[in-house]
């Protein structure tokens, strides 16, 4: 299970999450950051520093934000 970045990050891109990630699984996209689910080690460092509270464990993503689970995966499939 990986962490997922959701809509509060869109057009925000503060970047604290990237700085604290021990495995460099967070990448910047056009309008937000994305977490690579195949690299994420579920450490929670990113979630703790997100200033807009956009990061959730995959199974805790709010129902209205579940589309971001697929968006995070798709971002890394297209690279």
Secondary structure, DSSP 8 states (H G I E B T S, - for coil): --EEE-GGGTTT---HHHHH-TT--EEE-SSSEEE-TTT-----HHHHH-TT--EEEGGGS-GGGTHHHHHHHHHHHT-
